[in-house]
Amino acid sequence: MNFSSLSRYLPILQWGRTYNRDALSNDLIAAVIVTIMLVPQSLAYALLAGLPPEAGIYASIVPIMLYAVFGTSRSLAVGPVAVVSLMTAAAIGNIAESGTMGYATAALSLAFLSGVMLLVLGLLKLGFIANFLSHPVIAGFITASGILIAGSQIGHILGISLSGHTLPHMIESLFHNITGLNFITLILGVAATAFLFWVRKGLKPLLLSKGLKPRMADILTKAGPVAAVVATTVVTWAFGLNDWGVKIVGSVPQSLPPFTMPGLSPTVIGQLFVPALLISIIGFVESISVAQTLAAKKRQRIVPDQELIGLGAANIGAAFTGGYPVTGGFARSVVNFDAGAETPAAGAFTAVGLAIAAVALTPLLYFLPKATLAATIIVAVLSLVDFSILKRSWGYSRQDFFAVATTIALTLLFGVEVGVSAGVGLSVILFLLKTSRPHIAEVGLVAGTEHFRNIRRHTVITDPSLVTIRVDESLYFANARFLEDFIYDRIQPDCGVKNLVLMMSAVNAIDFSALESLEAINERLKTNNIKLHMSEVKGPVMDKLQTSHFLHELTGEIFLSQFDAMEKLAPKSTPPAAEAAE
C-alpha cells in the first residue's frame, strides 16, 4: 500500500505533514476552552445515560484521540452528546437496572456494536445510508428528543425520583412523586438553570461592554457552566446541603480511563443490535451534518465513508475504556471551531486536558449537586427544540409536515427508538410516494427557440400527429405503471397520433421493471400504428438499454435532442432555422 492509499484511511498523515507552530498554538487554545466546557458537560451526559459521572469523562478521552487519527474533519469534537445519551439509557434500561454492573457492561457492549457497525459501513463505503433520513424527519426527532431530555432532568431539579423514557410515563411519574419535592434542591436547580440561560444570552455582551476583548469574553462565556458547578458545589459543601436531601455526585474515581471489556454474549448482541444500529445512524447523521457545515466555512472537505471509520474507531475505543456510545457533538464542535482549532490535534489536546481533570479534579466534585448537572443538560438541549419546522413545512409541503409531526408525536409518546425507526420508515415511504407519481408533462416547442415546455403552462407549437411526453423522474418499479397509465390515457383510438416521443432528459436510471413497461408501451402503441421514439437519453441510461432487446424492438428512433425529433417527425410544425433565430 503506497502513501496515498494509506493516508486515505489515516487522514492524520495528510494534515500531520504540514503541522506547524501556528497550528499548534491555535489548537492548544481551542483545547483549553473546549476542556473547560466538557468537564461539566461530560458529567451531565453520563448522568443522562444513567451511568456514573466518570463514564462521561472516560468517553471523551480515548474516542477523541482515535477520531483525530481516522477522522477527516478539522473541527469536529467527538464525545457523549445529549440525543445519543438518551438513546443509550432507553436501550439498556430494558436490560439492566441503572447503577448495576450489568448496566455499565451493556453500555460498553452498545458502544462496541455501534463502533463495529460504523466501521463496517465505512469500509463498505455505505455512507449514503444517512440519506434515508430526510431533514424534516431529523428535525422532528431532535426536537422531540430535546423535550424528552429536558423532561427527564426535571426530577433532578425538583429533587425527586423521575422514571420513564416517554412523555406520558414521565408525567405520570412526576404526578406520583411530586410530594417528595425538596425545596433546597429546587432553589439550587432553578438558580443554576437561570444563571446558565443568562450566561448564554447576556454574559458576553456584558463583558464586551466592560471593554474585554472578544476572545477573552468567549472563553469566560464558555466557562459559565464551570462557574455554576463551582458555586453550587461550594454552597453544598459549606452548608452541608447533602444532609438536607440535596443529591450530590459523590465519589468519582480519581484515575485515567480503565481497560474494560464489553459483554458480547449472543443474548446481549440480540437485545442491543437494533438499538446500536439506530444509534449509529442517528449519531452519524448528526456528526456528518456538523462536520460538513463547519468544513464548508473553511473550504475543507469531509469524506463521509472515512467519517464512518473515524466514528467507528471512536466508539470501539469507548467500549474498551469505560465509556459508552459517542459521536460528533454540535455544541462542542462549534466551540472548538470558534476557538480557532486548526486540526484534529485540538481534540487530542482536549483529551489530555480531560485526562488531567480525571486524575486531579474529580475529588473536588464530591459535593457537586446533580441538580446543577441537570440544569446544564436542560440549557444545552432546549436549543435543539425547534417547533418552527412545523410552520415552515406546513407552508411548503404537507407531506413533510406530516413527517415532522408524526416523528415528534411518536418519539414523545413511544420513545426515541420508535421515533427514529418511524422516521426512517417515513423517509422511505415519502420518497416512494413522491417518486411513484412523478411529474409527467406533455410538451411543445416554444416559438423562436429549440426549447420545449409544458403545454398547460406555456403557449407552444404542437402537431396533432406528434405527442411529446417529458418524464421528470428516473423510471423504476414504483412508477413504471404510472407512466403506462399516463400514456394510455393520452393515446385514444383514432386520435390521429402517428408518433410519440419520450423526452428523457430528466431520467437518470431505468430499472428492469421500468424496462418491461417500456416494452409493453412499445407493443401497445404498435398495435395502434403509433411509433415510439425517445430523445435526449443520457449516456448511462443508453448503456443499460443497449444490453437489452428493447432498442432492437423499438418501432421508432433515438434522437439526440427533442428539436431534432420534431424537425423530422413534424417538419411542417417546426419553424425554419432562420425564423427560429429571429
Secondary structure, 3 states (H helix, E strand, C coil): CCHHHHHHHCCHHHHHHHCCHHHHHHHHHHHHHHHHHHHHHHHHHHHHCCCCHHHHHHCCCHHHHHHHHHCCCCCCCEECCHHHHHHHHHHHCCCCCCCCHHHHHHHHHHHHHHHHHHHHHHHCCCHHHHHHCCHHHHHHHHHHHHHHHHHHCHHHHHCCCCCCCCHHHHHHHHHHHHHHCCHHHHHHHHHHHHHHHHHHHHHHHHHHHCCCCHHHHHHHHHCHHHHHHHHHHHHHHHHCHHHHCCCECCCCCCCCCCCCCCCCCHHHHHHHHHHHHHHHHHHHHHHHHHHHHHHHHCCCCCCHHHHHHHHHHHHHHHHCCCCCCCEECHHHHHHHHHCCCCCCHHHHHHHHHHHHHHHHCHHHHCCCEHHHHHHHHHHHHHCCCCCHHHHHHHHHCHHHHHHHHHHHHHHHHHCHHHHHHHHHHHHHHHHHHHHHCCCEEEEEECCCCCCEEECCCCCCECECCEEEEEECCCECCCCHHHHHHHHHHHCCCCCCCCEEEEECCCCCCECHHHHHHHHHHHHHHHHCCCEEEEECCCHHHHHHHCCCCHHHHCCCCEECCHHHHHHHHCHHHCCCHHHHHC
